[in-house]
Amino acid sequence: MVDPSWVDLDPKRFIRTNRTLERYYERAITKERSREQLLKDHVGLERVEPFIVSRFPIVTANARIVPLARIRDFSSMALEVMKAESGNG
């Protein structure tokens, strides 16, 4: 578990940890995308979209990685991502 209290105290460590977590989360999203058909078949859904909600305060341009502090905005953020990727937004 990462202690977010050191974010202001040690910026270099935060940046290093942020990059590590971002790469880890991006690999997790890729892995889940490879399981998409399995989930569709098993659950019977038409569309499966992977997102990560991070307990750690992460800074990223990847709209699929959402810090827990922004969980209230998750629904609208997810809709924007899905519209953009389907070419409707």
N, C-alpha and C positions, 0 to 999 in steps of 0.2 A: 504494500500500500504506500502511496506517495503522500507525504505531508505537504499540503498546499501552503502552509504558513511560511515556508522559506522562499516563496516566489519573489517577494520584494527584497529579501535578504541576500539572495544569491542568484542574480539574473542569468549568469552563464550556465549555471546548473539547470535553471528553469528552461532555457533555450535548448540545451542538450536533451533534457528529458522530454520536452515538447516534441522535438524532432523524432525521437525514438518512439514515443507513443503514436505520433501521426503515421509513421511507417508501419507500425504494428497494426493499427486500426485499418489502414488501407489494405494491408494483406488480408486481414480478417474479412473485409468487405468483398475482396476478390474471391476468397475461399467460399463465402456464402453464395456468391453469384454462380459459382460452379455447381452448387447444390440446388439451384433454383428449380430445375425440372423435378428433382426428387421431392421437394416440398410441394410443388404444384400437384404432382400425382398423389402424394400421401394425404394432403390436406384437402385437395380438391379446389384450390384457389385458381383464379385465372391469372393473377399477377402477384409476384412476390418481390418486395423491394427491401434490400438490406440497408440498415442505418445503425450507427453506433451512438450510444449515449454514454459519454465519459464522465466519471465522477471527478476526474482531475480537470482543473481549469486549462483547457487546451486552446491554442490559437492556430487556426487552420483555414485554408481557402476551400477545403473539401466540405461541401454542403451536407454530405451524408454523415459527418462527424459532428455531433452536437454536445456541447458541454451541459452537464446537469443543470447548471444555473439558468440555461435557456430552455428548459423542458416545457415551459408554458407556451413557448413559440413553436414547439416541435410540429404540431399539426400543420400550421401554415407553411413552415419551412419545408416539410415533406411534400406538400402539394406543389410548391414552387419547383422543387427538384424534379418531381415526376412530370410536370408540365414541360419543363425545359428539355428533359431527355426524350420526351415523346414528340417534340417539335411543335407543340401547341402553345408555347409561351414565349 
